[in-house]
Amino acid sequence: MDPSTSTSNHALELQNLNSVSSGNQQDVTYMPPEIYRAAAQGATHIILSKMPRDVQYLTPKKNTILHIAAQFGQPKCVAWIIRHYSGDSSPLQWPNLKGDSPLHLAAREGHLEVVKAIIRAAKTVSERDIESGIGVDKAMLRMTNNEHDTALHEAVRYHHPEVVKWLIEKDPEFTYGANFSGGTPLYMAAERGFRDLVKIIIENTTLTPPAHTGPMGRTALHAAVIGRDPIMV
């Protein structure tokens, strides 16, 4: 993601927090600005002193402190929040207003160490995903937001090769289907001309072939041909 866009989004959310009054409104306990800044900076001592364990603070976009720490690339803070404020998998899988989990935000920003910290934490959760019967770590990897994007879709969209490779290696047998725009991760990579990501996806998935469809009946091969990239083809 463009750093200037990301910074602007953060500034706007913090401004919104400063404009809302404290306390519970419409069943939302708004996050105090100092807690937002502490999560963004990885200042766990401030969070510990000012945030009760039985309170779930949310921003106007319904981001938790785990979302904020993940988005700002604070792996130690992420691990600390999960240990101190997580009794189960719910903080890990908690969606914000756009349906994004903390893993979505970390993958979108390209924070590999945060991605690893979240999945490591998910592996320690003893319960299993009720609907699918898979472990919480794989449920996190496969979780989709409101646009039906997984964390892998986000990492591909914003071209984060290390994150893409790591995510696939953790769940190589899963078929990453199309999002609401019709794109699979492989198609998205081909359409954007990300030759390195196409290679990573093909070489690290156990599926033959990996999901490769796109909108309007196109495939990743169509995208490569349209992009006039003979090496990718």
N, C-alpha and C positions, 0 to 999 in steps of 0.2 A: 504494500500500500504506500502511496505517496506520503512521505513523512509530514508534509505541510497539511495534507488533508486530515491525517490522523491527529496531529496536534490541534487543529481547528475543532475537530469533533470533541476532543477531550476538554478543550477550553469552554465549548458551548455547554457541555454537560455540567461542568463545575459551575458555570454561571447560572445554570438552571437550579442547581442545588442551593446556591447563595440566595436565589430569589424566592424559594419556597420556604414557608415557615416550618419550624421543627415540629416533630410530633407525628401522630398518626393521621393520615388523610386518605379517605377511601381505602382503608385497610392497608395502606402503605406507610411504613415508618421510614421517612426519608433519611438518607445518609448525611450526617453532618459533614460539611466541607473539609474539616480537619481529618476526618476518617478517610475520605476520598483521597486526599493528598498523601496521607500516611500509607495507604495501600499502593498508590502509584509510585511512591518513593521507597517502598519496602521497609518502612519504619514500624516494625512489629511492636516495639515498646509502646508506641502511641496507641496503636490499636488495642493492645492488651489493657492499657490504663483507661481507655475511654469507651470501649465497646463491650457491653455485657454479653456473656455467652448465649443467653437465651433470647437475644434480639437479632433479627435479620434486617439489617439496614439495606435499603434499595435506593438507587438513583431514579430520576424520572424515566429513564430508559429501562428500569428494572434490572440494572446491573448490581450484582453483589460485590462485596470486597474481593471475592475470589476472581470475579470477572475483571475488576480493575487491576489487580496485581498481575493477572495473566496478560492483559492487554498491554501493560507497561513493561513486560519482560522482567518480572521479579521472581525467579525460580525459588529462592530461599523463602521469600515471603509466601509464595503459593503453598509450598510444602508446610510451612508453619501454620497458615490459616486452616489447611485441611486437617492437621493434627489437633489444633486447638478448638476449632469450631465445627468439626464434622463428626457426627456420631454415626452417620450412614452415608449412602451414596448421593443423597439429595443435593447437597451443595455442589457436587461435581457435575451433576446433570441438570442443575437449575437453569431454565432458559430465561433469557432476557426478553425484552419487548419484541425483538426480531426472531426469537427462537434460538438465539445463539447460546451455546454452552461456553464456559471458560475455555474449553479446548478449541472451539471455533475461533475465538478471538486470538488465542496464542498462535494458532496455525496461520491465521490471516496476516498477522504481524511478522511472522517468520521467527518466532522465539522458540527455537528448538529445545533449549534446556527446560523451558516452562512446559512444553508439550510432553517431554519425558517425565517431568515431575508429576503432572496430572495423571498420566497413564500408570506410573509406578504407584501412585496413591490409590487409583482405581483397582489395581491388582490386589491390594491389601483388604479390600472390602469383601467380607465373607459372603454376603448375600449375592444371589444371582438375579439377573434380569428376569422378571416373572413371565413376560410375554414370550420371549424367545428362548429362554433357558440358557443363555450364554453368560459369561462372566461380565462384570460391570466394566472392565477395561475394554472389552470388545463392543459392549453396548455404547460406550462413549465414542469409540472410533466410528461406529455406524450411525450415530445420532444425527438427525437432519434438522435444519432450522426451517423457518417459514418459507424459504425459497427452495427447500429440499436439497440444500447443500450440506455435505459432510465436511469435516475438517479437511479432508483431502481435497475436495473441490476448492476450498478457500486457499489452501497452500499452492495449488496449481494456478488458480486465477491470479495470484499476486507473485508468482514465480519464486518459490522458496524451495530449491532443489533438495537441500538436506532434510527439510521437514517432509517433503513428498516421499523421499526414499524411506525415511524412518517410519512414517505412518503405514506405508504399504508393507514393509517388513513385519510389522506387528500384527497384520491381518491379511496375509497374501491370498487367502482363498476366498475372500469376500468379493462379491460382484458389486462394484460401485456403480449404481444405476444413474440415470439421467436426472438432472435437477428440473425445476419448473420451466427453465428456458430450453430444455431438451438436450443439455450437454452432459456427457459423461466426462470424468477427469481426463481420459485419453483424448477425446475429441477436443476438449477445451485447450489442452496443451498443443495439439496439432493446429487448431484454428489460430492460436496466438503466435505460432511460429517458434514455440519453445521446444526445439529439437532435443535438448538435454532432458527435459521432462518426459518427452515421448519415449526416449531410450530407457529412462529410469522405470517408468511404469511397465513397459513391455518386459524388461529384464527381471523385475522383482516380484511380479505377480505370478501365482501358480496357475492362473486360468489361461486356457489356450482356445481361442484368443481372449484377451481381456475385453471388457465391455467397451465399445468404441463408437456408439451411435451419437448422433447429433440431431439438431432440428431439421425439419423438412425432409426427412428420410436420408440425410447425409450421414457419412461415416467419417472416422478420422482420416481415412485414405482420401476421401473427397476433399477434406480440409487441406491436406498436404499438397494435393494436386492443384487446388485453387491458389494456394500460397506459393506455387511454383518452387517447391523445395524438393529436388530430386533425391537428396540424401535422406530426408525424412520419409519420402515415398518408399 
